[in-house]
Amino acid sequence: MDEGCLLKAAVQYTKESKANYISKELAISPELVGMRMYAEPIMGFASAEDEYFTHLKEQGIIGDHYLHPQEWLPRAKTVISLFLPFSKEVKEGNKRDMVWPSPEWLHARIEGQVFINHLSMYLQGKLVNAGYKSVVPSLDERFWTSINDSAKKGVFTSNWSERHAAFICGLGTFGLSKGLITAQGVAGRFGSIITELYLTPSKREYEDLYQYCSYCGKCVKNCPVNAISLRSGKDHAICSEFLDKTAQKFTPRYGCGKCQVNVPCESGIPSRKGSLPMGVYL
């Protein structure tokens, strides 16, 4: 089993799995029945011993609660990152109303995550059947943890970051919205697998965390609650508060994604225009 074999399996599963298409039973409206949520995925690979994974434990990046790949799986050799771009229907749908998420986007955010879980388990199964222990961090009971900091008592966070794993695996760099800009753009979602199988690490075609961001400010203008600024990037607290409102309005679904559509990085890497403004952090 090699890199090409895994990617081929992921592409085929994405095309053929019923979970990637909205069923009649789940559709918010009749016209969405049969809508595809994700286009073909792309994949990147990194050594489980890449020094970047150790750096993520530093305060100010993620923190010491972050679990290194070899803490998830002691004999881990490779981290596999998947990016699944949203389909044209999902992206175009979310441009109709630049305040509230569209039905297409709501499906892709919630039912779409279910599909990513299915795809991740499918690939994990192929690896395990080939004789290589493998873990999907987002589906592992160790994924969530409570923060011990007294100022944030009771707050839960994850012990893994899909976006940072994707950066290390060569899939792309961050933007002002804190989304990761890939060769297929920023509009989509990530998944990852840690495995004992050795796979050749992907070359990172960048050096800077924000190298693919053009700092055009379009995501700043698109944000319905002004959670993004050119000077300091994205305020996660403001964004989270708005997502809570969408959860109340569209229960059992939620989402937004306005910073991922109608932007130069929606479906590819934009032309670089300037340098990172002071004060922007991950």
DRENPA-3360 file (N, C-alpha, C; in nm, 2 decimals, always signed):
BEGIN
1 = MDEGCLLK = +0.08/-0.12/+0.00/+0.00/+0.00/+0.00/+0.09/+0.12/+0.00 ~ +0.06/+0.22/-0.10/+0.14/+0.34/-0.10/+0.05/+0.46/-0.11 ~ +0.11/+0.58/-0.13/+0.04/+0.70/-0.13/-0.07/+0.71/-0.24 ~ -0.03/+0.66/-0.36/-0.12/+0.67/-0.47/-0.24/+0.58/-0.45 ~ -0.22/+0.46/-0.39/-0.32/+0.37/-0.36/-0.43/+0.42/-0.26 ~ -0.38/+0.49/-0.16/-0.47/+0.55/-0.06/-0.55/+0.66/-0.12 ~ -0.48/+0.75/-0.20/-0.55/+0.86/-0.26/-0.66/+0.81/-0.36 ~ -0.63/+0.71/-0.43/-0.72/+0.65/-0.53/-0.84/+0.59/-0.45;
9 = AAVQYTKE = -0.82/+0.53/-0.34/-0.93/+0.47/-0.26/-1.02/+0.58/-0.21 ~ -0.95/+0.70/-0.16/-1.03/+0.81/-0.11/-1.12/+0.87/-0.22 ~ -1.06/+0.89/-0.33/-1.13/+0.95/-0.45/-1.25/+0.87/-0.49 ~ -1.23/+0.74/-0.50/-1.33/+0.65/-0.54/-1.45/+0.64/-0.44 ~ -1.41/+0.64/-0.31/-1.51/+0.64/-0.20/-1.59/+0.76/-0.20 ~ -1.53/+0.88/-0.23/-1.60/+1.01/-0.23/-1.70/+1.01/-0.34 ~ -1.66/+0.95/-0.46/-1.75/+0.95/-0.57/-1.87/+0.86/-0.55 ~ -1.85/+0.74/-0.49/-1.95/+0.64/-0.49/-2.03/+0.63/-0.36;
17 = SKANYISK = -1.98/+0.68/-0.25/-2.05/+0.66/-0.12/-2.18/+0.74/-0.11 ~ -2.28/+0.68/-0.07/-2.41/+0.74/-0.06/-2.41/+0.85/+0.05 ~ -2.31/+0.84/+0.14/-2.30/+0.93/+0.25/-2.26/+1.07/+0.20 ~ -2.20/+1.08/+0.08/-2.16/+1.21/+0.03/-2.27/+1.28/-0.05 ~ -2.39/+1.22/-0.05/-2.50/+1.28/-0.12/-2.62/+1.29/-0.03 ~ -2.70/+1.40/-0.04/-2.81/+1.42/+0.05/-2.92/+1.33/+0.02 ~ -2.97/+1.26/+0.12/-3.08/+1.17/+0.10/-3.21/+1.24/+0.11 ~ -3.32/+1.18/+0.06/-3.45/+1.23/+0.07/-3.49/+1.25/+0.22;
25 = ELAISPEL = -3.45/+1.15/+0.30/-3.49/+1.16/+0.44/-3.43/+1.27/+0.52 ~ -3.31/+1.32/+0.48/-3.23/+1.42/+0.55/-3.25/+1.56/+0.49 ~ -3.29/+1.57/+0.36/-3.29/+1.69/+0.29/-3.37/+1.80/+0.36 ~ -3.31/+1.92/+0.37/-3.39/+2.03/+0.42/-3.50/+2.07/+0.33 ~ -3.48/+2.06/+0.20/-3.58/+2.09/+0.10/-3.57/+1.99/-0.01 ~ -3.68/+1.97/-0.09/-3.67/+1.87/-0.19/-3.57/+1.89/-0.30 ~ -3.54/+2.01/-0.33/-3.44/+2.04/-0.44/-3.30/+2.00/-0.40 ~ -3.27/+1.97/-0.28/-3.14/+1.93/-0.23/-3.12/+1.78/-0.23;
33 = VGMRMYAE = -3.22/+1.71/-0.26/-3.21/+1.56/-0.26/-3.11/+1.52/-0.37 ~ -3.01/+1.44/-0.34/-2.91/+1.40/-0.43/-2.79/+1.49/-0.45 ~ -2.79/+1.61/-0.37/-2.68/+1.70/-0.39/-2.55/+1.64/-0.33 ~ -2.44/+1.65/-0.41/-2.31/+1.60/-0.36/-2.25/+1.71/-0.28 ~ -2.19/+1.67/-0.16/-2.14/+1.77/-0.07/-1.99/+1.80/-0.10 ~ -1.91/+1.69/-0.14/-1.77/+1.71/-0.16/-1.72/+1.67/-0.29 ~ -1.63/+1.75/-0.35/-1.56/+1.71/-0.47/-1.44/+1.62/-0.43 ~ -1.36/+1.58/-0.53/-1.25/+1.49/-0.51/-1.15/+1.54/-0.40;
41 = PIMGFASA = -1.11/+1.46/-0.31/-1.02/+1.50/-0.20/-0.87/+1.51/-0.25 ~ -0.79/+1.58/-0.18/-0.65/+1.58/-0.20/-0.59/+1.53/-0.07 ~ -0.46/+1.48/-0.08/-0.40/+1.42/+0.04/-0.26/+1.46/+0.05 ~ -0.21/+1.47/+0.18/-0.07/+1.50/+0.21/-0.02/+1.41/+0.32 ~ +0.11/+1.40/+0.33/+0.17/+1.30/+0.42/+0.29/+1.37/+0.50 ~ +0.30/+1.33/+0.62/+0.42/+1.39/+0.70/+0.47/+1.28/+0.79 ~ +0.60/+1.29/+0.82/+0.66/+1.19/+0.91/+0.60/+1.22/+1.05 ~ +0.57/+1.12/+1.13/+0.52/+1.13/+1.26/+0.62/+1.20/+1.35;
49 = EDEYFTHL = +0.75/+1.20/+1.31/+0.85/+1.26/+1.39/+0.89/+1.40/+1.34 ~ +0.81/+1.45/+1.25/+0.84/+1.59/+1.20/+0.85/+1.68/+1.32 ~ +0.95/+1.77/+1.33/+0.97/+1.86/+1.44/+0.85/+1.95/+1.46 ~ +0.78/+1.98/+1.36/+0.67/+2.07/+1.37/+0.56/+2.02/+1.47 ~ +0.54/+1.89/+1.47/+0.44/+1.84/+1.57/+0.48/+1.86/+1.71 ~ +0.61/+1.86/+1.74/+0.66/+1.89/+1.87/+0.64/+2.04/+1.90 ~ +0.66/+2.13/+1.81/+0.64/+2.27/+1.83/+0.50/+2.31/+1.86 ~ +0.40/+2.23/+1.82/+0.26/+2.26/+1.84/+0.23/+2.25/+1.99;
57 = KEQGIIGD = +0.31/+2.18/+2.07/+0.29/+2.17/+2.21/+0.33/+2.30/+2.29 ~ +0.39/+2.40/+2.22/+0.44/+2.52/+2.28/+0.32/+2.61/+2.31 ~ +0.32/+2.68/+2.42/+0.22/+2.78/+2.45/+0.22/+2.89/+2.35 ~ +0.11/+2.93/+2.31/+0.10/+3.04/+2.21/+0.08/+2.98/+2.07 ~ +0.10/+2.84/+2.06/+0.07/+2.77/+1.93/-0.06/+2.69/+1.96 ~ -0.04/+2.58/+2.02/-0.16/+2.50/+2.07/-0.15/+2.49/+2.22 ~ -0.04/+2.42/+2.26/-0.02/+2.41/+2.41/+0.01/+2.26/+2.44 ~ +0.05/+2.24/+2.57/+0.09/+2.11/+2.61/-0.01/+2.01/+2.62;
65 = HYLHPQEW = -0.14/+2.05/+2.60/-0.25/+1.95/+2.60/-0.25/+1.88/+2.46 ~ -0.19/+1.94/+2.36/-0.18/+1.88/+2.23/-0.11/+1.75/+2.23 ~ -0.16/+1.64/+2.17/-0.10/+1.51/+2.17/-0.02/+1.49/+2.04 ~ +0.11/+1.46/+2.06/+0.20/+1.43/+1.95/+0.15/+1.30/+1.88 ~ +0.18/+1.29/+1.75/+0.14/+1.17/+1.68/+0.18/+1.04/+1.75 ~ +0.30/+1.04/+1.81/+0.34/+0.92/+1.88/+0.29/+0.90/+2.02 ~ +0.21/+1.00/+2.06/+0.13/+0.98/+2.18/-0.01/+0.92/+2.15 ~ -0.05/+0.95/+2.03/-0.17/+0.88/+1.98/-0.14/+0.73/+1.95;
73 = LPRAKTVI = -0.03/+0.71/+1.89/+0.01/+0.58/+1.84/+0.16/+0.56/+1.86 ~ +0.21/+0.49/+1.96/+0.35/+0.49/+2.00/+0.45/+0.46/+1.88 ~ +0.41/+0.37/+1.79/+0.49/+0.33/+1.68/+0.45/+0.40/+1.55 ~ +0.39/+0.52/+1.56/+0.34/+0.59/+1.44/+0.46/+0.63/+1.36 ~ +0.44/+0.62/+1.23/+0.54/+0.66/+1.13/+0.49/+0.77/+1.04 ~ +0.36/+0.78/+1.02/+0.31/+0.87/+0.92/+0.18/+0.94/+0.97 ~ +0.17/+1.07/+0.94/+0.04/+1.14/+0.95/-0.02/+1.16/+0.81 ~ -0.14/+1.12/+0.79/-0.21/+1.14/+0.66/-0.31/+1.25/+0.68;
81 = SLFLPFSK = -0.31/+1.35/+0.59/-0.41/+1.46/+0.60/-0.49/+1.46/+0.47 ~ -0.62/+1.47/+0.49/-0.71/+1.48/+0.38/-0.78/+1.62/+0.37 ~ -0.79/+1.67/+0.25/-0.87/+1.79/+0.24/-0.98/+1.76/+0.14 ~ -1.11/+1.78/+0.18/-1.22/+1.76/+0.09/-1.28/+1.89/+0.05 ~ -1.27/+1.94/-0.07/-1.33/+2.06/-0.11/-1.48/+2.05/-0.12 ~ -1.55/+2.15/-0.08/-1.69/+2.15/-0.10/-1.73/+2.15/-0.25 ~ -1.84/+2.09/-0.28/-1.88/+2.09/-0.42/-1.92/+2.23/-0.47 ~ -1.93/+2.25/-0.60/-1.97/+2.38/-0.65/-2.11/+2.42/-0.60;
89 = EVKEGNKR = -2.20/+2.32/-0.59/-2.34/+2.35/-0.54/-2.33/+2.41/-0.40 ~ -2.25/+2.35/-0.31/-2.24/+2.40/-0.18/-2.18/+2.54/-0.17 ~ -2.07/+2.56/-0.25/-2.01/+2.69/-0.24/-2.10/+2.80/-0.30 ~ -2.16/+2.77/-0.42/-2.25/+2.87/-0.48/-2.37/+2.90/-0.39 ~ -2.42/+2.79/-0.33/-2.54/+2.81/-0.24/-2.51/+2.91/-0.13 ~ -2.39/+2.90/-0.07/-2.36/+2.99/+0.04/-2.33/+3.13/+0.00 ~ -2.34/+3.17/-0.12/-2.32/+3.30/-0.17/-2.45/+3.38/-0.18 ~ -2.56/+3.31/-0.18/-2.69/+3.38/-0.20/-2.72/+3.48/-0.09;
97 = DMVWPSPE = -2.70/+3.44/+0.04/-2.72/+3.52/+0.15/-2.59/+3.53/+0.23 ~ -2.54/+3.65/+0.24/-2.41/+3.67/+0.30/-2.42/+3.70/+0.45 ~ -2.53/+3.66/+0.51/-2.55/+3.67/+0.66/-2.57/+3.53/+0.72 ~ -2.67/+3.46/+0.67/-2.70/+3.33/+0.73/-2.65/+3.22/+0.64 ~ -2.61/+3.10/+0.69/-2.56/+2.99/+0.61/-2.68/+2.94/+0.53 ~ -2.64/+2.89/+0.40/-2.74/+2.84/+0.31/-2.77/+2.69/+0.35 ~ -2.89/+2.64/+0.31/-2.92/+2.50/+0.34/-2.81/+2.41/+0.28 ~ -2.75/+2.44/+0.17/-2.64/+2.36/+0.11/-2.52/+2.35/+0.21;
105 = WLHARIEG = -2.49/+2.47/+0.26/-2.37/+2.48/+0.35/-2.40/+2.40/+0.48 ~ -2.52/+2.42/+0.54/-2.56/+2.35/+0.66/-2.55/+2.20/+0.65 ~ -2.60/+2.15/+0.53/-2.58/+2.00/+0.51/-2.43/+1.96/+0.50 ~ -2.35/+2.04/+0.43/-2.21/+2.01/+0.41/-2.14/+2.01/+0.54 ~ -2.18/+2.10/+0.63/-2.11/+2.12/+0.76/-2.14/+2.00/+0.85 ~ -2.27/+1.96/+0.86/-2.31/+1.86/+0.95/-2.31/+1.72/+0.89 ~ -2.39/+1.69/+0.79/-2.39/+1.57/+0.72/-2.26/+1.54/+0.65 ~ -2.19/+1.65/+0.61/-2.06/+1.65/+0.55/-1.96/+1.59/+0.65;
113 = QVFINHLS = -1.96/+1.63/+0.77/-1.87/+1.58/+0.87/-1.89/+1.43/+0.90 ~ -2.02/+1.39/+0.89/-2.05/+1.25/+0.90/-1.98/+1.17/+0.79 ~ -1.99/+1.23/+0.67/-1.92/+1.16/+0.56/-1.77/+1.15/+0.58 ~ -1.71/+1.26/+0.63/-1.56/+1.26/+0.65/-1.53/+1.15/+0.75 ~ -1.62/+1.13/+0.85/-1.59/+1.03/+0.95/-1.60/+0.89/+0.88 ~ -1.70/+0.87/+0.79/-1.71/+0.74/+0.72/-1.58/+0.72/+0.64 ~ -1.54/+0.82/+0.56/-1.42/+0.81/+0.48/-1.30/+0.78/+0.56 ~ -1.28/+0.85/+0.67/-1.17/+0.82/+0.76/-1.16/+0.68/+0.81;
121 = MYLQGKLV = -1.28/+0.63/+0.85/-1.29/+0.49/+0.90/-1.26/+0.39/+0.79 ~ -1.31/+0.42/+0.67/-1.29/+0.34/+0.56/-1.14/+0.32/+0.53 ~ -1.07/+0.44/+0.52/-0.92/+0.43/+0.50/-0.85/+0.37/+0.62 ~ -0.89/+0.40/+0.74/-0.83/+0.33/+0.85/-0.84/+0.18/+0.84 ~ -0.96/+0.14/+0.80/-0.98/-0.01/+0.78/-0.89/-0.07/+0.68 ~ -0.87/+0.00/+0.57/-0.78/-0.05/+0.47/-0.63/-0.07/+0.53 ~ -0.59/+0.03/+0.61/-0.46/+0.03/+0.66/-0.45/-0.08/+0.77 ~ -0.55/-0.10/+0.85/-0.55/-0.20/+0.95/-0.55/-0.34/+0.89;
129 = NAGYKSVV = -0.63/-0.35/+0.79/-0.64/-0.48/+0.72/-0.51/-0.52/+0.65 ~ -0.43/-0.42/+0.61/-0.30/-0.44/+0.55/-0.19/-0.47/+0.66 ~ -0.23/-0.46/+0.79/-0.13/-0.50/+0.89/-0.07/-0.38/+0.97 ~ -0.13/-0.26/+0.95/-0.07/-0.14/+1.01/-0.17/-0.07/+1.11 ~ -0.14/-0.07/+1.23/-0.23/+0.00/+1.33/-0.24/+0.14/+1.29 ~ -0.36/+0.19/+1.31/-0.39/+0.33/+1.26/-0.50/+0.39/+1.35 ~ -0.49/+0.52/+1.37/-0.58/+0.60/+1.46/-0.64/+0.72/+1.38 ~ -0.77/+0.74/+1.40/-0.83/+0.86/+1.35/-0.85/+0.95/+1.47;
137 = PSLDERFW = -0.77/+1.05/+1.49/-0.78/+1.13/+1.62/-0.92/+1.19/+1.65 ~ -0.98/+1.24/+1.54/-1.11/+1.31/+1.57/-1.22/+1.21/+1.61 ~ -1.20/+1.08/+1.60/-1.30/+0.98/+1.64/-1.25/+0.90/+1.76 ~ -1.14/+0.94/+1.82/-1.08/+0.88/+1.93/-1.14/+0.94/+2.06 ~ -1.16/+0.86/+2.17/-1.21/+0.92/+2.29/-1.11/+1.02/+2.36 ~ -0.99/+1.02/+2.31/-0.89/+1.12/+2.37/-0.89/+1.25/+2.30 ~ -0.98/+1.27/+2.20/-0.98/+1.39/+2.12/-1.01/+1.51/+2.20 ~ -1.10/+1.51/+2.29/-1.14/+1.63/+2.37/-1.08/+1.63/+2.51;
145 = TSINDSAK = -1.05/+1.75/+2.56/-0.99/+1.76/+2.69/-1.04/+1.89/+2.75 ~ -1.04/+1.89/+2.88/-1.08/+2.02/+2.95/-0.95/+2.09/+2.98 ~ -0.96/+2.23/+2.98/-0.85/+2.31/+3.01/-0.84/+2.34/+3.16 ~ -0.72/+2.32/+3.21/-0.70/+2.33/+3.36/-0.68/+2.48/+3.40 ~ -0.65/+2.57/+3.30/-0.63/+2.71/+3.33/-0.75/+2.76/+3.41 ~ -0.73/+2.82/+3.52/-0.84/+2.87/+3.61/-0.92/+2.98/+3.53 ~ -0.86/+3.05/+3.44/-0.94/+3.15/+3.37/-1.03/+3.09/+3.27 ~ -1.01/+2.96/+3.23/-1.09/+2.90/+3.13/-1.14/+2.77/+3.19;
153 = KGVFTSNW = -1.17/+2.76/+3.31/-1.22/+2.64/+3.38/-1.35/+2.60/+3.32 ~ -1.36/+2.47/+3.29/-1.48/+2.41/+3.23/-1.48/+2.42/+3.07 ~ -1.38/+2.48/+3.01/-1.37/+2.50/+2.87/-1.31/+2.37/+2.81 ~ -1.37/+2.32/+2.70/-1.32/+2.20/+2.64/-1.25/+2.24/+2.51 ~ -1.14/+2.17/+2.48/-1.07/+2.19/+2.35/-1.02/+2.06/+2.30 ~ -0.97/+2.06/+2.18/-0.93/+1.93/+2.12/-0.78/+1.91/+2.14 ~ -0.74/+1.78/+2.14/-0.60/+1.75/+2.16/-0.53/+1.73/+2.03 ~ -0.59/+1.77/+1.92/-0.54/+1.75/+1.78/-0.59/+1.87/+1.70;
161 = SERHAAFI = -0.52/+1.90/+1.60/-0.56/+2.01/+1.51/-0.55/+1.96/+1.36 ~ -0.67/+1.95/+1.29/-0.67/+1.91/+1.15/-0.60/+2.01/+1.07 ~ -0.61/+2.14/+1.09/-0.55/+2.24/+1.01/-0.40/+2.24/+1.02 ~ -0.35/+2.23/+1.14/-0.21/+2.22/+1.16/-0.15/+2.10/+1.10 ~ -0.22/+1.99/+1.12/-0.17/+1.86/+1.06/-0.16/+1.88/+0.91 ~ -0.26/+1.94/+0.85/-0.26/+1.96/+0.70/-0.14/+2.05/+0.66 ~ -0.12/+2.16/+0.74/+0.00/+2.24/+0.71/+0.13/+2.16/+0.71 ~ +0.15/+2.08/+0.81/+0.27/+2.00/+0.82/+0.28/+1.90/+0.71;
169 = CGLGTFGL = +0.16/+1.85/+0.67/+0.16/+1.75/+0.56/+0.17/+1.81/+0.42 ~ +0.19/+1.94/+0.41/+0.22/+2.00/+0.28/+0.10/+2.04/+0.21 ~ -0.02/+2.05/+0.27/-0.14/+2.08/+0.19/-0.17/+2.22/+0.18 ~ -0.11/+2.31/+0.26/-0.14/+2.45/+0.25/-0.10/+2.54/+0.37 ~ -0.13/+2.66/+0.36/-0.10/+2.76/+0.46/-0.22/+2.84/+0.51 ~ -0.21/+2.90/+0.62/-0.32/+2.97/+0.68/-0.36/+3.10/+0.61 ~ -0.48/+3.15/+0.63/-0.53/+3.28/+0.59/-0.57/+3.36/+0.71 ~ -0.61/+3.48/+0.68/-0.66/+3.57/+0.79/-0.78/+3.51/+0.87;
177 = SKGLITAQ = -0.86/+3.43/+0.80/-0.98/+3.37/+0.86/-0.94/+3.25/+0.94 ~ -0.81/+3.21/+0.94/-0.76/+3.10/+1.01/-0.79/+2.97/+0.94 ~ -0.86/+2.98/+0.82/-0.88/+2.86/+0.74/-0.74/+2.83/+0.67 ~ -0.73/+2.70/+0.62/-0.61/+2.66/+0.55/-0.63/+2.67/+0.40 ~ -0.55/+2.74/+0.33/-0.56/+2.76/+0.19/-0.48/+2.65/+0.12 ~ -0.55/+2.56/+0.04/-0.49/+2.45/-0.03/-0.49/+2.48/-0.18 ~ -0.43/+2.38/-0.25/-0.44/+2.39/-0.40/-0.58/+2.39/-0.45 ~ -0.67/+2.34/-0.37/-0.81/+2.34/-0.40/-0.89/+2.44/-0.33;
185 = GVAGRFGS = -0.82/+2.54/-0.27/-0.88/+2.65/-0.20/-0.90/+2.63/-0.05 ~ -0.98/+2.72/+0.01/-1.01/+2.71/+0.15/-1.14/+2.65/+0.19 ~ -1.24/+2.65/+0.09/-1.37/+2.61/+0.11/-1.38/+2.45/+0.11 ~ -1.38/+2.40/+0.23/-1.38/+2.25/+0.25/-1.35/+2.21/+0.39 ~ -1.33/+2.09/+0.41/-1.30/+2.04/+0.55/-1.19/+1.93/+0.55 ~ -1.13/+1.91/+0.66/-1.01/+1.82/+0.67/-1.04/+1.70/+0.76 ~ -0.96/+1.60/+0.73/-0.96/+1.48/+0.82/-0.82/+1.43/+0.83 ~ -0.79/+1.34/+0.92/-0.65/+1.29/+0.93/-0.65/+1.15/+0.99;
193 = IITELYLT = -0.54/+1.08/+0.96/-0.52/+0.95/+1.01/-0.37/+0.94/+1.05 ~ -0.34/+0.88/+1.17/-0.21/+0.85/+1.21/-0.19/+0.70/+1.20 ~ -0.08/+0.66/+1.13/-0.06/+0.51/+1.10/+0.08/+0.47/+1.12 ~ +0.10/+0.34/+1.14/+0.23/+0.28/+1.16/+0.30/+0.25/+1.02 ~ +0.22/+0.27/+0.91/+0.27/+0.25/+0.78/+0.36/+0.37/+0.74 ~ +0.48/+0.34/+0.69/+0.57/+0.45/+0.64/+0.52/+0.49/+0.50 ~ +0.50/+0.62/+0.49/+0.47/+0.68/+0.36/+0.56/+0.80/+0.33 ~ +0.60/+0.82/+0.21/+0.69/+0.93/+0.18/+0.63/+1.06/+0.22;
201 = PSKREYED = +0.70/+1.14/+0.30/+0.64/+1.27/+0.33/+0.63/+1.36/+0.21 ~ +0.52/+1.44/+0.21/+0.50/+1.53/+0.10/+0.59/+1.65/+0.12 ~ +0.63/+1.71/+0.01/+0.72/+1.83/+0.01/+0.63/+1.95/+0.04 ~ +0.67/+2.03/+0.14/+0.60/+2.16/+0.17/+0.66/+2.26/+0.07 ~ +0.57/+2.31/-0.01/+0.61/+2.41/-0.11/+0.60/+2.55/-0.05 ~ +0.62/+2.57/+0.08/+0.61/+2.70/+0.14/+0.70/+2.69/+0.27 ~ +0.73/+2.81/+0.32/+0.81/+2.83/+0.44/+0.73/+2.91/+0.55 ~ +0.64/+3.00/+0.50/+0.57/+3.09/+0.59/+0.43/+3.03/+0.62;
209 = LYQYCSYC = +0.39/+3.05/+0.75/+0.25/+3.00/+0.79/+0.14/+3.06/+0.70 ~ +0.16/+3.18/+0.66/+0.06/+3.25/+0.58/+0.09/+3.27/+0.43 ~ +0.18/+3.19/+0.38/+0.24/+3.22/+0.25/+0.14/+3.23/+0.14 ~ +0.03/+3.15/+0.15/-0.07/+3.15/+0.04/-0.18/+3.26/+0.05 ~ -0.18/+3.33/+0.16/-0.28/+3.44/+0.19/-0.24/+3.56/+0.11 ~ -0.33/+3.63/+0.04/-0.30/+3.75/-0.03/-0.33/+3.87/+0.05 ~ -0.39/+3.86/+0.17/-0.42/+3.97/+0.26/-0.51/+4.07/+0.18 ~ -0.60/+4.02/+0.10/-0.69/+4.11/+0.02/-0.80/+4.17/+0.11;
217 = GKCVKNCP = -0.83/+4.11/+0.22/-0.93/+4.16/+0.31/-1.07/+4.12/+0.27 ~ -1.09/+4.04/+0.17/-1.23/+4.00/+0.13/-1.30/+3.92/+0.24 ~ -1.23/+3.83/+0.31/-1.29/+3.76/+0.42/-1.33/+3.85/+0.53 ~ -1.25/+3.96/+0.55/-1.29/+4.05/+0.65/-1.42/+4.12/+0.62 ~ -1.44/+4.16/+0.50/-1.57/+4.22/+0.45/-1.68/+4.12/+0.46 ~ -1.66/+4.00/+0.43/-1.76/+3.90/+0.42/-1.82/+3.86/+0.56 ~ -1.74/+3.87/+0.66/-1.78/+3.82/+0.79/-1.90/+3.89/+0.84 ~ -2.01/+3.83/+0.87/-2.14/+3.89/+0.91/-2.13/+3.96/+1.05;
225 = VNAISLRS = -2.03/+3.92/+1.13/-2.02/+3.97/+1.27/-1.89/+4.04/+1.30 ~ -1.82/+4.07/+1.19/-1.69/+4.14/+1.20/-1.59/+4.07/+1.30 ~ -1.58/+3.94/+1.28/-1.49/+3.86/+1.36/-1.35/+3.86/+1.31 ~ -1.33/+3.91/+1.19/-1.19/+3.91/+1.12/-1.15/+4.05/+1.10 ~ -1.02/+4.07/+1.12/-0.96/+4.21/+1.09/-0.83/+4.19/+1.02 ~ -0.79/+4.29/+0.94/-0.67/+4.29/+0.87/-0.55/+4.29/+0.97 ~ -0.57/+4.36/+1.08/-0.46/+4.38/+1.18/-0.44/+4.25/+1.27 ~ -0.55/+4.19/+1.31/-0.53/+4.08/+1.41/-0.59/+3.95/+1.37;
233 = GKDHAICS = -0.64/+3.94/+1.24/-0.69/+3.81/+1.20/-0.83/+3.78/+1.26 ~ -0.85/+3.66/+1.29/-0.99/+3.61/+1.34/-1.00/+3.61/+1.49 ~ -1.11/+3.66/+1.54/-1.14/+3.65/+1.68/-1.23/+3.53/+1.70 ~ -1.18/+3.42/+1.75/-1.25/+3.29/+1.76/-1.37/+3.30/+1.85 ~ -1.37/+3.39/+1.95/-1.48/+3.40/+2.05/-1.60/+3.46/+1.98 ~ -1.58/+3.57/+1.90/-1.69/+3.63/+1.83/-1.75/+3.54/+1.72 ~ -1.66/+3.47/+1.65/-1.71/+3.37/+1.56/-1.79/+3.26/+1.62 ~ -1.74/+3.21/+1.74/-1.81/+3.10/+1.81/-1.95/+3.15/+1.86;
241 = EFLDKTAQ = -1.96/+3.27/+1.90/-2.09/+3.33/+1.95/-2.19/+3.33/+1.83 ~ -2.14/+3.36/+1.71/-2.23/+3.37/+1.60/-2.27/+3.22/+1.56 ~ -2.18/+3.13/+1.56/-2.21/+2.99/+1.53/-2.32/+2.94/+1.63 ~ -2.31/+2.98/+1.76/-2.41/+2.94/+1.85/-2.55/+2.99/+1.81 ~ -2.55/+3.12/+1.76/-2.68/+3.17/+1.71/-2.74/+3.09/+1.59 ~ -2.65/+3.05/+1.50/-2.69/+2.97/+1.39/-2.74/+2.84/+1.43 ~ -2.68/+2.78/+1.54/-2.73/+2.66/+1.60/-2.87/+2.67/+1.65 ~ -2.90/+2.78/+1.71/-3.04/+2.81/+1.76/-3.14/+2.83/+1.65;
249 = KFTPRYGC = -3.09/+2.89/+1.54/-3.18/+2.92/+1.43/-3.21/+2.80/+1.34 ~ -3.10/+2.72/+1.32/-3.11/+2.61/+1.23/-3.10/+2.47/+1.29 ~ -3.12/+2.46/+1.42/-3.11/+2.33/+1.49/-3.18/+2.22/+1.41 ~ -3.12/+2.10/+1.40/-2.99/+2.05/+1.46/-2.87/+2.08/+1.39 ~ -2.87/+2.17/+1.29/-2.75/+2.21/+1.22/-2.70/+2.35/+1.26 ~ -2.58/+2.38/+1.21/-2.52/+2.51/+1.23/-2.41/+2.53/+1.13 ~ -2.36/+2.65/+1.12/-2.25/+2.68/+1.03/-2.25/+2.83/+0.99 ~ -2.15/+2.86/+0.91/-2.15/+3.00/+0.85/-2.07/+2.99/+0.72;
257 = GKCQVNVP = -1.94/+3.00/+0.72/-1.86/+2.98/+0.60/-1.85/+3.10/+0.51 ~ -1.89/+3.22/+0.55/-1.89/+3.33/+0.46/-1.75/+3.37/+0.43 ~ -1.65/+3.34/+0.52/-1.51/+3.37/+0.49/-1.45/+3.28/+0.39 ~ -1.52/+3.17/+0.35/-1.47/+3.07/+0.26/-1.52/+3.09/+0.12 ~ -1.62/+3.17/+0.10/-1.68/+3.19/-0.03/-1.67/+3.33/-0.07 ~ -1.68/+3.36/-0.21/-1.67/+3.49/-0.26/-1.53/+3.56/-0.21 ~ -1.43/+3.47/-0.21/-1.30/+3.52/-0.18/-1.20/+3.46/-0.28 ~ -1.09/+3.53/-0.31/-0.99/+3.48/-0.41/-0.94/+3.34/-0.38;
265 = CESGIPSR = -0.94/+3.30/-0.25/-0.88/+3.17/-0.21/-0.99/+3.06/-0.20 ~ -1.11/+3.09/-0.25/-1.22/+3.00/-0.24/-1.19/+2.86/-0.30 ~ -1.13/+2.86/-0.42/-1.11/+2.73/-0.48/-0.97/+2.71/-0.53 ~ -0.88/+2.79/-0.48/-0.74/+2.78/-0.53/-0.65/+2.87/-0.45 ~ -0.52/+2.88/-0.48/-0.43/+2.97/-0.42/-0.43/+3.10/-0.49 ~ -0.45/+3.21/-0.42/-0.46/+3.34/-0.49/-0.32/+3.40/-0.52 ~ -0.32/+3.50/-0.60/-0.19/+3.57/-0.62/-0.16/+3.65/-0.49 ~ -0.03/+3.64/-0.45/+0.01/+3.71/-0.33/+0.02/+3.86/-0.35;
273 = KGSLPMGV = -0.03/+3.94/-0.26/-0.04/+4.08/-0.28/+0.05/+4.16/-0.18 ~ +0.06/+4.11/-0.05/+0.13/+4.19/+0.05/+0.19/+4.10/+0.15 ~ +0.23/+4.16/+0.26/+0.29/+4.08/+0.37/+0.19/+4.08/+0.49 ~ +0.21/+3.98/+0.58/+0.12/+3.96/+0.69/+0.12/+4.09/+0.78 ~ +0.00/+4.14/+0.81/-0.01/+4.25/+0.90/+0.04/+4.22/+1.04 ~ +0.09/+4.32/+1.12/+0.14/+4.29/+1.25/+0.02/+4.25/+1.34 ~ +0.05/+4.15/+1.43/-0.05/+4.11/+1.53/-0.13/+3.99/+1.49 ~ -0.11/+3.93/+1.37/-0.19/+3.82/+1.33/-0.12/+3.69/+1.38;
281 = YL = -0.20/+3.61/+1.45/-0.15/+3.49/+1.50/-0.24/+3.37/+1.47 ~ -0.20/+3.25/+1.50/-0.29/+3.14/+1.47/-0.39/+3.13/+1.58;
% end
